[in-house]
Amino acid sequence: MHVAVIGANGKIGRQVVQLLGKSDHQVRAVIRDEQQRPDMVKLGADEVVLGDLERSIDDAVTGCNAIVFTAGSGGHTGADKTLLIDLDGAFKTIDAGVAQGVNRFIMVSSMMADRPEQGPDKIRHYLVAKGRADERLRNSGLNYTIIRPGRLTDEAGKGTVLISSNQDTFGDIPRADVAATIVASLEAAQSFRRSFDLLTGTTPITEALKSL
C-alpha cells in the first residue's frame, strides 16, 4: 500500500513513518518544512514531499492509495489555528483523497470528539473541530477508520490497548501505541468504516482490532 502520512513530523506522525518504513508498505512523508526532509529519510520514508494544510494538499497525495492524517494543532492552541489545521486542513485532505481516488483513510481524532459538549471547556473548540472533520470523513465515501485516542503520553509503547466504541472514562495512551494501532488498522478489515476510542489496556493491538 502506498501511504501518505499527513503531519509526518509530528510526534505520532514520526512514529508512523518509522513503522511503515519497516513494513511492506511504501510511505510518503508529507512535511511543511524542507529542513525536515533528512529526518524523514532517516526514519525510513520512501518519499518526502512538501504539503501545506493552510493551502492545497492535492499534489501531496497524488498516486497514493491510503492517507493517514496525524496533523493537529493540539488542544492548547487558539481557535484560529485549530480551524486552520484540525478543521479546514482535515477537510482539504479528505476532499483531496476523494478527488485523487484514494481508497483508505485513517484519521487521528480525539476522545470526546463525538460528544464535545461533555469535554473540558478549554478544549471544546478543538473537540468540535475534530468531530466535524470525523463527520466529513464518514460521509466522504472513503474507506475510513477514525481513531480517537485519549490523553497522549510519550511513554514507551506497551503494545496492548483498550478499544471501545464509546468509552465513558477518559485515560492515557502512549503515542507509540497510537502509531502502532494506525499501522495495524491499515489492512484490518474489522476497522474499515469504524470509529473507536483508544486507551492503554491489556489486549494486544491486533487482537483488539479483531474485536471491533
N, CA, C and O of each residue as an XYZ file, in Angstrom:
848
protein
N       0.840     -1.188      0.000
C       0.000      0.000      0.000
C       0.880      1.244      0.000
O       1.879      1.300      0.717
N       0.517      2.229     -0.791
C       1.268      3.481     -0.880
C       0.583      4.493      0.030
O      -0.519      4.952     -0.268
N       1.228      4.838      1.130
C       0.584      5.597      2.206
C       1.184      6.992      2.337
O       2.395      7.141      2.498
N       0.332      8.012      2.268
C       0.753      9.383      2.536
C       0.471      9.706      3.994
O      -0.663      9.566      4.451
N       1.485     10.134      4.723
C       1.330     10.487      6.135
C       1.308     12.007      6.239
O       2.324     12.668      6.019
N       0.151     12.552      6.574
C      -0.009     13.995      6.734
C       0.322     14.346      8.179
O      -0.220     13.748      9.109
N       1.210     15.313      8.364
C       1.695     15.608      9.707
C       2.820     14.671     10.092
O       2.944     14.276     11.251
N       3.648     14.312      9.102
C       4.676     13.290      9.307
C       5.725     13.694     10.338
O       6.369     12.829     10.931
N       5.907     14.989     10.561
C       6.924     15.419     11.523
C       6.374     15.594     12.932
O       7.104     15.992     13.839
N       5.103     15.301     13.118
C       4.536     15.365     14.461
C       4.962     14.168     15.300
O       5.598     13.239     14.803
N       4.607     14.205     16.571
C       5.063     13.155     17.483
C       4.490     11.792     17.134
O       5.177     10.780     17.275
N       3.252     11.748     16.683
C       2.691     10.474     16.224
C       3.147     10.190     14.805
O       3.519      9.062     14.481
N       3.121     11.212     13.959
C       3.484     11.032     12.559
C       4.867     10.443     12.366
O       5.054      9.579     11.509
N       5.837     10.889     13.141
C       7.201     10.379     13.011
C       7.247      8.876     13.310
O       7.960      8.122     12.648
N       6.487      8.460     14.303
C       6.489      7.036     14.654
C       5.742      6.205     13.609
O       6.091      5.051     13.362
N       4.708      6.800     12.996
C       4.013      6.102     11.915
C       4.955      5.908     10.727
O       5.020      4.823     10.149
N       5.686      6.968     10.367
C       6.649      6.878      9.258
C       7.674      5.788      9.541
O       7.998      4.989      8.662
N       8.177      5.757     10.755
C       9.197      4.769     11.109
C       8.657      3.346     11.023
O       9.336      2.456     10.511
N       7.450      3.126     11.515
C       6.854      1.788     11.462
C       6.555      1.378     10.024
O       6.808      0.238      9.634
N       6.022      2.298      9.244
C       5.729      1.982      7.849
C       7.009      1.722      7.062
O       7.034      0.900      6.146
N       8.076      2.441      7.435
C       9.353      2.256      6.759
C       9.934      0.871      6.955
O      10.758      0.416      6.162
N       9.502      0.201      8.018
C       9.969     -1.157      8.301
C       9.006     -2.216      7.768
O       9.250     -3.413      7.920
N       7.917     -1.777      7.147
C       6.878     -2.690      6.678
C       6.976     -2.890      5.173
O       7.902     -2.395      4.531
N       6.026     -3.612      4.623
C       5.966     -3.814      3.181
C       5.284     -2.651      2.469
O       5.239     -2.615      1.240
N       4.754     -1.706      3.233
C       4.091     -0.548      2.642
C       5.125      0.453      2.137
O       6.266      0.475      2.599
N       4.710      1.272      1.191
C       5.536      2.379      0.728
C       5.020      3.644      1.405
O       3.825      3.934      1.352
N       5.909      4.392      2.035
C       5.469      5.536      2.828
C       5.957      6.847      2.221
O       7.130      7.004      1.882
N       5.020      7.779      2.096
C       5.325      9.131      1.652
C       5.115     10.077      2.830
O       3.989     10.242      3.299
N       6.178     10.691      3.304
C       6.093     11.638      4.408
C       5.767     13.022      3.858
O       6.497     13.554      3.020
N       4.666     13.603      4.335
C       4.257     14.936      3.902
C       4.628     15.928      4.996
O       4.142     15.835      6.123
N       5.494     16.876      4.653
C       6.036     17.822      5.631
C       5.819     19.257      5.148
O       5.550     19.490      3.969
N       5.937     20.205      6.059
C       5.781     21.622      5.699
C       7.119     22.303      5.456
O       7.185     23.303      4.741
N       8.171     21.777      6.037
C       9.469     22.450      6.041
C      10.516     21.554      5.389
O      10.707     20.413      5.810
N      11.181     22.057      4.381
C      12.201     21.290      3.662
C      13.308     20.812      4.594
O      13.923     19.778      4.335
N      13.569     21.537      5.659
C      14.624     21.147      6.599
C      14.301     19.846      7.331
O      15.191     19.237      7.925
N      13.038     19.412      7.297
C      12.646     18.170      7.955
C      12.929     16.936      7.095
O      12.816     15.805      7.569
N      13.295     17.155      5.832
C      13.478     16.043      4.901
C      14.509     15.009      5.384
O      14.211     13.815      5.356
N      15.718     15.422      5.830
C      16.705     14.413      6.250
C      16.191     13.507      7.366
O      16.474     12.309      7.370
N      15.439     14.071      8.312
C      14.900     13.263      9.403
C      13.924     12.214      8.878
O      13.922     11.070      9.333
N      13.099     12.616      7.919
C      12.125     11.681      7.364
C      12.818     10.522      6.638
O      12.388      9.372      6.730
N      13.881     10.840      5.927
C      14.640      9.796      5.233
C      15.258      8.836      6.249
O      15.242      7.621      6.047
N      15.799      9.373      7.332
C      16.394      8.525      8.371
C      15.352      7.623      9.026
O      15.653      6.500      9.428
N      14.121      8.130      9.129
C      13.055      7.343      9.741
C      12.566      6.223      8.831
O      11.897      5.292      9.280
N      12.909      6.323      7.532
C      12.538      5.260      6.618
C      11.547      5.624      5.543
O      11.028      4.743      4.856
N      11.268      6.932      5.376
C      10.333      7.349      4.337
C      10.886      7.015      2.953
O      12.057      7.263      2.665
N      10.028      6.450      2.099
C      10.417      6.172      0.714
C      10.384      7.441     -0.126
O      11.161      7.604     -1.066
N       9.474      8.333      0.229
C       9.351      9.617     -0.444
C       9.116     10.696      0.604
O       8.538     10.431      1.658
N       9.562     11.903      0.315
C       9.287     13.045      1.184
C       8.816     14.184      0.287
O       9.523     14.589     -0.635
N       7.616     14.700      0.561
C       7.069     15.788     -0.252
C       6.604     16.922      0.649
O       6.277     16.717      1.818
N       6.582     18.115      0.084
C       6.093     19.275      0.811
C       4.587     19.395      0.626
O       4.062     19.172     -0.465
N       3.905     19.748      1.699
C       2.466     19.960      1.649
C       2.041     20.862      2.787
O       2.471     20.680      3.926
N       1.197     21.837      2.483
C       0.787     22.826      3.473
C      -0.726     22.771      3.633
O      -1.458     23.077      2.692
N      -1.196     22.391      4.796
C      -2.624     22.267      5.045
C      -3.339     23.618      5.006
O      -4.564     23.669      4.893
N      -2.588     24.696      5.098
C      -3.209     26.010      5.024
C      -3.371     26.460      3.576
O      -3.910     27.533      3.308
N      -2.896     25.625      2.638
C      -3.061     25.931      1.207
C      -3.750     24.746      0.539
O      -4.924     24.490      0.802
N      -3.036     24.019     -0.323
C      -3.613     22.861     -1.001
C      -2.764     21.635     -0.711
O      -1.540     21.718     -0.602
N      -3.430     20.503     -0.589
C      -2.734     19.261     -0.253
C      -2.854     18.238     -1.374
O      -2.313     17.137     -1.272
N      -3.566     18.601     -2.456
C      -3.871     17.626     -3.519
C      -2.626     16.946     -4.070
O      -2.579     15.719     -4.158
N      -1.617     17.730     -4.443
C      -0.424     17.150     -5.059
C       0.297     16.189     -4.119
O       0.942     15.242     -4.568
N       0.188     16.430     -2.838
C       0.920     15.617     -1.858
C       0.372     14.204     -1.744
O       1.075     13.309     -1.274
N      -0.874     13.985     -2.167
C      -1.456     12.649     -2.036
C      -1.669     11.962     -3.385
O      -2.156     10.832     -3.441
N      -1.304     12.648     -4.471
C      -1.468     12.063     -5.796
C      -0.657     10.769     -5.921
O       0.528     10.737     -5.587
N      -1.293      9.724     -6.395
C      -0.606      8.453     -6.591
C      -0.628      7.534     -5.394
O      -0.175      6.392     -5.483
N      -1.148      8.010     -4.268
C      -1.244      7.165     -3.073
C      -2.608      6.494     -3.026
O      -3.576      7.015     -3.580
N      -2.691      5.340     -2.367
C      -3.989      4.703     -2.182
C      -4.408      4.643     -0.726
O      -5.404      4.005     -0.385
N      -3.638      5.316      0.143
C      -4.031      5.444      1.547
C      -3.478      6.750      2.103
O      -2.408      7.213      1.710
N      -4.239      7.331      3.030
C      -3.819      8.550      3.728
C      -3.946      8.306      5.224
O      -4.938      7.750      5.696
N      -2.930      8.728      5.956
C      -3.003      8.768      7.418
C      -2.918     10.228      7.821
O      -1.918     10.892      7.551
N      -3.957     10.730      8.463
C      -3.991     12.134      8.881
C      -3.650     12.208     10.366
O      -4.479     11.907     11.224
N      -2.412     12.614     10.652
C      -1.970     12.732     12.048
C      -1.739     14.182     12.446
O      -1.319     14.460     13.569
N      -2.014     15.111     11.526
C      -1.774     16.530     11.813
C      -2.761     17.022     12.858
O      -3.896     16.549     12.923
N      -2.329     17.966     13.667
C      -3.223     18.539     14.669
C      -2.585     19.725     15.347
O      -1.377     19.756     15.584
N      -3.410     20.695     15.653
C      -2.901     21.881     16.338
C      -2.741     21.628     17.831
O      -1.990     22.328     18.510
N      -3.460     20.612     18.343
C      -3.425     20.336     19.777
C      -4.455     21.169     20.512
O      -4.807     22.266     20.080
N      -4.929     20.647     21.613
C      -5.964     21.335     22.368
C      -5.511     22.622     23.021
O      -6.342     23.405     23.482
N      -4.186     22.862     23.070
C      -3.671     24.042     23.765
C      -3.642     25.281     22.882
O      -3.391     26.380     23.377
N      -3.892     25.128     21.587
C      -3.813     26.275     20.677
C      -5.139     27.014     20.637
O      -6.166     26.515     21.096
N      -5.091     28.219     20.075
C      -6.289     29.022     19.953
C      -7.205     28.501     18.864
O      -6.831     27.646     18.062
N      -8.426     29.042     18.856
C      -9.441     28.577     17.910
C      -9.024     28.811     16.467
O      -9.343     27.996     15.601
N      -8.312     29.914     16.182
C      -7.929     30.218     14.795
C      -7.054     29.115     14.214
O      -7.308     28.639     13.108
N      -6.032     28.708     14.947
C      -5.128     27.659     14.462
C      -5.845     26.322     14.389
O      -5.607     25.539     13.470
N      -6.707     26.059     15.334
C      -7.469     24.822     15.316
C      -8.326     24.733     14.060
O      -8.400     23.677     13.432
N      -8.971     25.830     13.691
C      -9.802     25.829     12.491
C      -8.960     25.597     11.244
O      -9.389     24.893     10.330
N      -7.756     26.187     11.196
C      -6.899     26.049     10.016
C      -6.410     24.616      9.826
O      -6.380     24.119      8.700
N      -6.030     23.954     10.905
C      -5.423     22.624     10.805
C      -6.450     21.516     11.009
O      -6.636     20.671     10.133
N      -7.107     21.519     12.146
C      -7.951     20.394     12.528
C      -9.290     20.359     11.797
O      -9.912     19.302     11.693
N      -9.735     21.503     11.294
C     -10.986     21.535     10.553
C     -10.730     21.728      9.059
O     -10.957     20.814      8.267
N     -10.260     22.910      8.676
C     -10.039     23.189      7.249
C      -8.997     22.244      6.651
O      -9.191     21.730      5.550
N      -7.897     22.011      7.365
C      -6.843     21.139      6.857
C      -7.333     19.716      6.677
O      -7.006     19.059      5.689
N      -8.122     19.239      7.638
C      -8.680     17.890      7.529
C      -9.665     17.812      6.365
O      -9.659     16.846      5.603
N     -10.511     18.833      6.233
C     -11.466     18.865      5.119
C     -10.728     18.814      3.781
O     -11.104     18.052      2.890
N      -9.684     19.621      3.642
C      -8.920     19.655      2.390
C      -8.303     18.290      2.087
O      -8.276     17.854      0.936
N      -7.813     17.627      3.120
C      -7.177     16.325      2.911
C      -8.205     15.273      2.519
O      -7.956     14.465      1.624
N      -9.346     15.277      3.174
C     -10.416     14.344      2.814
C     -10.862     14.580      1.374
O     -10.996     13.635      0.597
N     -11.090     15.841      1.023
C     -11.526     16.162     -0.338
C     -10.463     15.785     -1.361
O     -10.787     15.323     -2.455
N      -9.192     15.980     -1.007
C      -8.105     15.590     -1.910
C      -8.086     14.079     -2.090
O      -7.846     13.583     -3.191
N      -8.338     13.349     -1.010
C      -8.389     11.894     -1.106
C      -9.474     11.429     -2.057
O      -9.262     10.514     -2.853
N     -10.642     12.062     -1.975
C     -11.739     11.721     -2.881
C     -11.367     12.064     -4.317
O     -11.556     11.254     -5.224
N     -10.836     13.271     -4.520
C     -10.505     13.744     -5.871
C      -9.413     12.905     -6.518
O      -9.425     12.693     -7.730
N      -8.467     12.424     -5.710
C      -7.328     11.672     -6.246
C      -7.563     10.162     -6.273
O      -6.663      9.397     -6.620
N      -8.763      9.739     -5.910
C      -9.076      8.314     -5.976
C      -8.422      7.476     -4.900
O      -8.231      6.272     -5.078
N      -8.075      8.101     -3.780
C      -7.516      7.355     -2.646
C      -8.632      6.509     -2.036
O      -9.773      6.961     -1.940
N      -8.315      5.309     -1.632
C      -9.338      4.444     -1.054
C      -9.347      4.499      0.469
O     -10.394      4.730      1.073
N      -8.203      4.293      1.090
C      -8.123      4.102      2.545
C      -7.737      5.408      3.228
O      -6.833      6.106      2.769
N      -8.421      5.740      4.327
C      -8.137      6.980      5.057
C      -8.239      6.691      6.549
O      -9.281      6.260      7.043
N      -7.134      6.938      7.260
C      -7.139      6.789      8.719
C      -6.975      8.168      9.353
O      -6.015      8.889      9.079
N      -7.921      8.508     10.194
C      -7.953      9.810     10.866
C      -7.590      9.651     12.334
O      -8.176      8.829     13.038
N      -6.618     10.441     12.797
C      -6.339     10.510     14.229
C      -7.169     11.652     14.793
O      -6.909     12.823     14.517
N      -8.155     11.300     15.573
C      -9.081     12.273     16.141
C      -8.781     12.438     17.636
O      -7.615     12.520     18.022
N      -9.789     12.487     18.455
C      -9.596     12.634     19.894
C     -10.803     12.075     20.627
O     -11.934     12.203     20.159
N     -10.567     11.461     21.767
C     -11.684     11.103     22.623
C     -12.516     12.341     22.911
O     -11.973     13.433     23.078
N     -13.800     12.180     22.967
C     -14.796     13.223     23.201
C     -15.142     14.023     21.947
O     -16.015     14.890     21.983
N     -14.451     13.730     20.825
C     -14.779     14.452     19.600
C     -16.199     14.136     19.139
O     -16.824     14.935     18.441
N     -16.705     12.967     19.531
C     -18.066     12.587     19.163
C     -19.104     13.151     20.125
O     -20.305     13.038     19.880
N     -18.643     13.762     21.225
C     -19.537     14.388     22.201
C     -18.812     15.561     22.873
O     -18.583     15.542     24.083
N     -18.452     16.582     22.081
C     -17.628     17.687     22.591
C     -18.259     18.457     23.741
O     -17.564     19.070     24.551
N     -19.582     18.416     23.800
C     -20.263     19.141     24.890
C     -19.922     18.564     26.253
O     -20.119     19.228     27.271
N     -19.410     17.325     26.289
C     -19.024     16.709     27.555
C     -17.547     16.932     27.884
O     -17.083     16.553     28.960
N     -16.815     17.544     26.964
C     -15.389     17.765     27.163
C     -15.094     19.026     27.956
O     -15.992     19.834     28.192
N     -13.842     19.203     28.369
C     -13.456     20.402     29.115
C     -13.683     21.666     28.287
O     -13.474     21.669     27.074
N     -14.110     22.735     28.951
C     -14.396     23.983     28.249
C     -13.198     24.490     27.461
O     -13.360     25.006     26.355
N     -11.987     24.348     28.019
C     -10.813     24.959     27.407
C     -10.399     24.295     26.101
O      -9.653     24.893     25.325
N     -10.863     23.072     25.835
C     -10.511     22.417     24.568
C     -11.755     22.096     23.738
O     -11.690     21.311     22.791
N     -12.877     22.701     24.095
C     -14.112     22.359     23.387
C     -14.038     22.729     21.908
O     -14.559     22.009     21.055
N     -13.380     23.869     21.605
C     -13.246     24.261     20.189
C     -12.470     23.202     19.403
O     -12.774     22.932     18.241
N     -11.481     22.615     20.041
C     -10.671     21.562     19.419
C     -11.504     20.306     19.185
O     -11.431     19.703     18.114
N     -12.286     19.913     20.169
C     -13.119     18.718     20.051
C     -14.203     18.900     18.993
O     -14.517     17.971     18.250
N     -14.770     20.102     18.930
C     -15.780     20.389     17.907
C     -15.170     20.269     16.512
O     -15.767     19.667     15.619
N     -13.978     20.844     16.325
C     -13.301     20.771     15.028
C     -13.012     19.327     14.643
O     -13.252     18.927     13.504
N     -12.497     18.543     15.586
C     -12.209     17.139     15.318
C     -13.490     16.377     14.980
O     -13.507     15.555     14.063
N     -14.548     16.653     15.716
C     -15.809     15.969     15.463
C     -16.383     16.272     14.093
O     -16.911     15.380     13.428
N     -16.286     17.520     13.665
C     -16.789     17.888     12.338
C     -15.947     17.256     11.231
O     -16.479     16.841     10.201
N     -14.633     17.184     11.446
C     -13.766     16.521     10.465
C     -14.097     15.035     10.378
O     -14.121     14.463      9.288
N     -14.350     14.420     11.515
C     -14.719     12.999     11.526
C     -16.015     12.774     10.747
O     -16.132     11.818      9.982
N     -16.977     13.661     10.951
C     -18.249     13.537     10.243
C     -18.054     13.679      8.738
O     -18.653     12.946      7.951
N     -17.209     14.634      8.349
C     -16.924     14.826      6.926
C     -16.337     13.547      6.322
O     -16.700     13.143      5.217
N     -15.421     12.920      7.069
C     -14.799     11.696      6.583
C     -15.814     10.566      6.463
O     -15.821      9.842      5.467
N     -16.666     10.411      7.461
C     -17.664      9.341      7.416
C     -18.603      9.489      6.220
O     -19.091      8.495      5.682
N     -18.852     10.720      5.809
C     -19.774     10.981      4.706
C     -19.080     11.075      3.347
O     -19.729     11.361      2.341
N     -17.777     10.840      3.310
C     -16.992     11.068      2.094
C     -17.059      9.932      1.085
O     -16.775     10.131     -0.097
N     -17.430      8.755      1.539
C     -17.385      7.577      0.679
C     -16.060      6.843      0.740
O     -15.929      5.761      0.168
N     -15.062      7.415      1.431
C     -13.774      6.764      1.590
C     -13.873      5.611      2.596
O     -14.734      5.613      3.475
N     -13.000      4.651      2.454
C     -12.918      3.550      3.409
C     -12.117      4.039      4.615
O     -10.888      3.973      4.622
N     -12.813      4.521      5.620
C     -12.177      5.238      6.726
C     -12.014      4.358      7.968
O     -12.695      3.348      8.146
N     -11.081      4.789      8.814
C     -11.023      4.381     10.213
C     -10.731      5.640     11.013
O      -9.779      6.361     10.715
N     -11.531      5.904     12.010
C     -11.337      7.079     12.870
C     -10.904      6.587     14.244
O     -11.643      5.880     14.930
N      -9.702      6.971     14.628
C      -9.131      6.559     15.913
C      -9.169      7.751     16.863
O      -8.615      8.811     16.572
N      -9.832      7.563     18.002
C      -9.983      8.652     18.976
C      -9.174      8.323     20.231
O      -9.712      7.746     21.176
N      -7.890      8.682     20.250
C      -7.074      8.359     21.428
C      -7.405      9.252     22.617
O      -7.937     10.353     22.473
N      -7.072      8.739     23.784
C      -7.214      9.528     24.996
C      -6.043     10.490     25.149
O      -5.459     10.933     24.160
N      -5.707     10.808     26.385
C      -4.610     11.745     26.677
C      -3.295     11.125     26.223
O      -2.934     10.030     26.655
N      -2.580     11.830     25.349
C      -1.367     11.283     24.738
C      -0.165     11.460     25.648
O       0.019     12.515     26.255
N       0.649     10.418     25.736
C       1.872     10.479     26.534
C       3.063     10.059     25.677
O       2.899      9.486     24.600
N       4.253     10.350     26.169
C       5.481      9.967     25.470
C       6.122      8.735     26.101
O       7.302      8.470     25.872
N       5.376      7.992     26.877
C       5.892      6.754     27.462
C       6.151      5.720     26.368
O       5.621      5.823     25.262
N       6.955      4.747     26.686
C       7.197      3.653     25.743
C       5.893      2.912     25.478
O       5.065      2.741     26.372
N       5.729      2.481     24.248
C       4.528      1.737     23.903
C       4.474      0.401     24.618
O       5.498     -0.250     24.826
N       3.269      0.000     24.992
C       3.086     -1.278     25.673
C       2.642     -2.371     24.699
O       2.814     -3.560     24.970
N       2.074     -1.965     23.571
C       1.590     -2.948     22.616
C       0.236     -3.522     22.967
O      -0.284     -4.377     22.251
N      -0.345     -3.055     24.072
C      -1.667     -3.515     24.499
C      -2.574     -2.309     24.684
O      -2.150     -1.274     25.197
N      -3.830     -2.450     24.262
C      -4.743     -1.310     24.254
C      -6.138     -1.719     24.702
O      -6.453     -2.901     24.846
N      -6.958     -0.702     24.916
C      -8.398     -0.867     25.124
C      -9.094     -0.122     23.995
O      -8.902      1.083     23.834
N      -9.893     -0.823     23.222
C     -10.655     -0.227     22.131
C     -12.129     -0.289     22.488
O     -12.647     -1.337     22.875
N     -12.797      0.851     22.353
C     -14.203      0.936     22.711
C     -14.912      1.877     21.749
O     -14.342      2.878     21.316
N     -16.152      1.554     21.417
C     -16.903      2.437     20.521
C     -17.298      3.723     21.217
O     -17.513      4.740     20.558
N     -17.399      3.698     22.536
C     -17.797      4.893     23.280
C     -17.374      4.729     24.733
O     -18.154      4.289     25.577
N     -16.125      5.091     25.009
C     -15.548      4.885     26.331
C     -16.001      5.984     27.294
O     -15.882      7.168     26.979
N     -16.515      5.607     28.452
C     -17.017      6.592     29.417
C     -15.901      7.261     30.205
O     -15.994      8.444     30.534
N     -14.846      6.510     30.509
C     -13.779      7.020     31.366
C     -12.595      7.471     30.537
O     -12.062      6.697     29.742
N     -12.168      8.742     30.717
C     -11.011      9.267     29.995
C      -9.747      8.642     30.586
O      -9.687      8.337     31.777
N      -8.735      8.457     29.724
C      -7.482      7.864     30.188
C      -6.339      8.212     29.269
O      -6.458      9.087     28.411
N      -5.216      7.514     29.455
C      -3.990      7.817     28.716
C      -3.710      6.754     27.661
O      -4.249      5.647     27.695
N      -2.850      7.134     26.727
C      -2.363      6.206     25.711
C      -1.021      6.713     25.182
O      -0.940      7.867     24.760
N       0.028      5.896     25.190
C       1.296      6.350     24.614
C       1.158      6.602     23.107
O       0.471      5.860     22.404
N       1.807      7.638     22.635
C       1.786      7.929     21.199
C       2.294      6.733     20.389
O       1.826      6.483     19.278
N       3.239      6.009     20.947
C       3.784      4.838     20.250
C       2.703      3.806     19.988
O       2.706      3.168     18.935
N       1.778      3.627     20.922
C       0.704      2.662     20.727
C      -0.358      3.185     19.765
O      -1.002      2.403     19.067
N      -0.543      4.499     19.725
C      -1.440      5.072     18.713
C      -0.868      4.804     17.319
O      -1.585      4.376     16.415
N       0.435      5.061     17.159
C       1.081      4.830     15.867
C       0.980      3.369     15.455
O       0.699      3.069     14.295
N       1.207      2.462     16.394
C       1.137      1.034     16.085
C      -0.287      0.625     15.708
O      -0.480     -0.229     14.842
N      -1.266      1.223     16.346
C      -2.667      0.934     16.024
C      -3.018      1.446     14.635
O      -3.751      0.789     13.896
N      -2.498      2.616     14.277
C      -2.717      3.159     12.931
C      -2.206      2.182     11.882
O      -2.928      1.830     10.950
N      -0.984      1.755     12.033
C      -0.366      0.871     11.044
C      -1.094     -0.468     10.984
O      -1.312     -1.011      9.901
N      -1.468     -0.996     12.138
C      -2.194     -2.271     12.167
C      -3.581     -2.135     11.545
O      -4.116     -3.102     11.002
N      -4.162     -0.948     11.619
C      -5.510     -0.727     11.093
C      -5.557     -0.653      9.573
O      -6.608     -0.883      8.976
N      -4.443     -0.339      8.947
C      -4.450     -0.130      7.500
C      -5.113     -1.268      6.744
O      -5.881     -1.035      5.810
N      -4.819     -2.499      7.145
C      -5.356     -3.657      6.434
C      -6.247     -4.530      7.311
O      -6.578     -5.656      6.940
N      -6.632     -4.012      8.467
C      -7.503     -4.780      9.369
C      -8.958     -4.546      8.967
O      -9.519     -3.487      9.248
N      -9.563     -5.525      8.315
C     -10.909     -5.355      7.765
C     -11.936     -4.980      8.834
O     -12.911     -4.284      8.550
N     -11.708     -5.449     10.074
C     -12.672     -5.143     11.139
C     -12.706     -3.651     11.462
O     -13.683     -3.162     12.029
N     -11.640     -2.923     11.103
C     -11.591     -1.494     11.400
C     -12.142     -0.637     10.259
O     -12.253      0.581     10.399
N     -12.487     -1.262      9.137
C     -12.982     -0.498      7.997
C     -14.329      0.152      8.342
O     -15.243     -0.501      8.847
N     -14.422      1.441      8.058
C     -15.640      2.230      8.296
C     -16.088      2.148      9.758
O     -17.274      2.030     10.064
N     -15.107      2.213     10.632
C     -15.380      2.186     12.066
C     -14.694      3.351     12.750
O     -13.657      3.837     12.298
N     -15.296      3.793     13.856
C     -14.722      4.822     14.719
C     -14.607      4.234     16.120
O     -15.514      3.539     16.578
N     -13.497      4.510     16.800
C     -13.357      3.950     18.146
C     -12.417      4.776     19.012
O     -11.502      5.442     18.526
N     -12.682      4.704     20.331
C     -11.801      5.308     21.323
C     -10.634      4.355     21.573
O     -10.765      3.139     21.430
N      -9.498      4.929     21.947
C      -8.283      4.126     22.140
C      -7.568      4.555     23.412
O      -7.185      5.716     23.561
N      -7.393      3.619     24.317
C      -6.688      3.851     25.573
C      -5.710      2.704     25.818
O      -5.765      1.668     25.154
N      -4.826      2.907     26.769
C      -3.973      1.804     27.212
C      -4.850      0.713     27.821
O      -5.788      0.996     28.567
N      -4.535     -0.519     27.496
C      -5.311     -1.637     28.021
C      -4.457     -2.876     28.147
O      -3.237     -2.794     28.294
N      -5.104     -4.021     28.087
C      -4.401     -5.286     28.306
C      -4.460     -6.218     27.096
O      -3.925     -7.326     27.133
N      -5.107     -5.768     26.032
C      -5.273     -6.623     24.855
C      -4.284     -6.230     23.769
O      -4.193     -5.048     23.435
N      -3.539     -7.177     23.203
C      -2.634     -6.848     22.101
C      -3.381     -6.129     20.976
O      -4.547     -6.420     20.709
N      -2.704     -5.198     20.328
C      -3.362     -4.326     19.357
C      -4.087     -5.102     18.270
O      -5.246     -4.808     17.976
N      -3.435     -6.080     17.671
C      -4.083     -6.817     16.586
C      -5.317     -7.559     17.080
O      -6.310     -7.658     16.358
N      -5.267     -8.078     18.292
C      -6.419     -8.779     18.845
C      -7.557     -7.796     19.164
O      -8.731     -8.102     18.955
N      -7.193     -6.626     19.667
C      -8.201     -5.617     19.983
C      -8.934     -5.162     18.725
O     -10.145     -4.946     18.756
N      -8.210     -5.018     17.627
C      -8.839     -4.603     16.367
C      -9.799     -5.681     15.856
O     -10.833     -5.363     15.269
N      -9.466     -6.931     16.074
C     -10.328     -8.021     15.622
C     -11.663     -8.034     16.364
O     -12.644     -8.604     15.887
N     -11.687     -7.395     17.538
C     -12.913     -7.404     18.352
C     -13.910     -6.340     17.910
O     -15.029     -6.305     18.421
N     -13.539     -5.482     16.984
C     -14.436     -4.418     16.534
C     -15.668     -4.987     15.826
O     -16.530     -4.228     15.382
